[in-house]
Amino acid sequence: MRTPDQLLGLIEDYLLGIELSSELGDLGDSMRYALAGGGKRIRPVLCLATAEAIGCEPERALPAAAALELVHSFSLVHDDLPALDDDAERRGRPSTHIQWGEAVAILAGDALLGEAIRLALTYPGPAVARELIEATQGMIGGQYLDIIRSGDLIELHRLKTGRLFTAAIGLALEVAELPELEQAPWRAFAEELGLLFQLVDDLLDRDGYVLVHGLEETRRLADEAAARAQAKLVEIGVDTSVLEEIVQGLVSRTS
């Protein structure tokens, strides 16, 4: 089993080597800028780790994992725009719209989504692309709840944050062609993982759940989500040690 750092190296190399559509021309520069902004790449690493745990070579899951990261990058480019979160900085450097202008940023986000779908369609059959598109629609639905200030915090985060985490696992299941009857515990784990990530993120930013429930209650909720996620992994019955390590890494960020 490869370590999270080894899987991170795989996805970084793959992202660097992606050939964008020639019809995009110089727009590709702003797309690569958005993609190269750093970050932990936790979603694609989770996808690769899940594929390997199932018994599928991580290399086979690379296009799906990269497609997921492109969707995530598209969402960040658009979220940073003045019409949404209006963030001038992303990961310690100018946001894409600050660096390239709003119009180019909008098009770069659109094109990142298009390239993600193109990658998902390189697999035989529609299952991988369907998984990716459904997760993307869910994420966008969550962003909509955010901008209209919906009071349903759980549903907002299940969609806006959680759907790409469930897709990280779900894409691996589809790439590995795991029978649907065997997918339930994996998808249950993914749901808990998405919640855990959001709780940890809110603890670090003192936002979201912390503003509603307070610091200690949010930390308790995170610990409970981590315990449930780990219990789901135990139920699966294969070597999930790398996924367990990722869960532990998330929990350690709040201590």
PyMOL commands that set and color helices and strands:
alter all, ss='L'
color gray80, all
select helices_A, chain A and resi 4-17+22-24+27-35+42-54+58-79+96-100+102-120+127-147+153-160+162-175+180-182+184-205+209-213+215-236+241-252
alter helices_A, ss='H'
color red, helices_A
select strands_A, chain A and resi 89-90+93-94
alter strands_A, ss='S'
color yellow, strands_A
deselect
rebuild
show_as cartoon
